[in-house]
């Protein structure tokens, strides 16, 4: 298992299910469902993924105008190809959900 602490936040689940922190609770609920009951559980546990995802999502948002930096950063994460695939897909989904 990769050590993702350096690349992840350390919030508890209640942070992610609080609408004041993340407005799109439908997306949060679907993400939790995917990791608890769906195919996602073969790669991550729910909280591990949410903490990784949220820190990387914030990085992408902060550096949105520097695509080279974002791509280099994401490619350098110590993730298996399956975990990278899941993270990239859900990052794209999360970014597409921004109004």
Wavefront OBJ file of the C-alpha trace (Angstrom):
o trace
v 0.000 0.000 0.000
v 1.294 3.437 -0.900
v 1.923 6.028 1.813
v -0.367 8.844 0.743
v -0.249 11.010 3.893
v 1.942 13.602 2.189
v -0.599 13.913 -0.626
v -3.784 13.750 1.427
v -5.750 15.701 3.963
v -6.592 14.107 7.292
v -10.274 14.980 7.662
v -12.890 12.635 9.061
v -15.933 11.586 7.046
v -18.144 14.246 8.629
v -16.064 16.928 6.870
v -17.048 15.561 3.473
v -20.709 15.075 4.326
v -21.063 18.655 5.559
v -22.678 20.859 2.902
v -20.826 23.892 4.289
v -17.544 22.269 3.236
v -18.676 20.635 -0.016
v -21.848 21.916 -1.617
v -22.327 19.049 -4.068
v -23.509 16.436 -1.577
v -25.006 14.299 -4.352
v -21.504 13.786 -5.755
v -20.130 13.089 -2.272
v -22.847 10.481 -1.643
v -22.157 8.776 -4.988
v -18.421 8.754 -4.274
v -18.956 7.203 -0.835
v -21.282 4.603 -2.339
v -18.700 3.759 -5.042
v -15.981 3.094 -2.463
v -18.132 1.340 0.102
v -20.243 -0.871 -2.161
v -18.868 -0.601 -5.687
v -15.728 -1.318 -7.648
v -13.800 1.446 -5.916
v -13.343 -0.630 -2.788
v -10.793 -2.823 -4.570
v -8.414 0.158 -4.682
v -9.177 2.523 -1.779
v -11.144 2.707 1.409
v -13.617 5.595 1.367
v -11.887 8.007 3.719
v -8.446 7.326 2.251
v -9.764 8.252 -1.180
v -11.734 11.319 -0.076
v -8.701 12.766 1.707
v -6.442 12.103 -1.284
v -9.015 13.371 -3.749
v -9.796 16.574 -1.860
v -6.157 17.610 -1.512
v -5.455 16.858 -5.177
v -8.659 18.620 -6.252
v -7.554 21.720 -4.333
v -4.141 21.501 -6.011
v -5.737 21.352 -9.464
v -8.054 24.287 -8.709
v -5.160 26.352 -7.342
v -3.000 25.623 -10.404
v -5.703 25.517 -13.071
v -3.811 27.921 -15.330
v -0.625 25.806 -15.293
v -1.615 22.522 -16.910
v 1.986 21.321 -17.135
v 2.423 21.681 -13.380
v -0.860 19.875 -12.707
v -0.065 16.981 -15.031
v 3.487 16.580 -13.689
v 2.213 16.641 -10.126
v -0.525 14.074 -10.713
v 1.813 11.754 -12.634
v 4.344 11.907 -9.779
v 1.866 10.659 -7.161
v 2.915 7.233 -5.823
v -0.176 5.405 -7.084
v -0.716 2.164 -8.919
v -2.195 2.443 -12.389
v -5.621 1.417 -11.045
v -5.533 4.035 -8.292
v -4.329 6.708 -10.728
v -7.119 5.820 -13.136
v -9.749 6.143 -10.416
v -8.312 9.411 -9.092
v -8.049 10.993 -12.550
v -11.567 9.937 -13.500
v -13.122 11.300 -10.344
v -11.065 14.498 -10.534
v -12.445 15.067 -14.030
v -15.949 14.298 -12.800
v -15.539 16.680 -9.861
v -14.162 19.442 -12.042
v -16.992 18.992 -14.525
v -19.504 19.434 -11.689
v -18.315 22.994 -10.962
v -21.094 25.394 -11.938
l 1 2 3 4 5 6 7 8 9 10 11 12 13 14 15 16 17 18 19 20 21 22 23 24 25 26 27 28 29 30 31 32 33 34 35 36 37 38 39 40 41 42 43 44 45 46 47 48 49 50 51 52 53 54 55 56 57 58 59 60 61 62 63 64 65 66 67 68 69 70 71 72 73 74 75 76 77 78 79 80 81 82 83 84 85 86 87 88 89 90 91 92 93 94 95 96 97 98 99
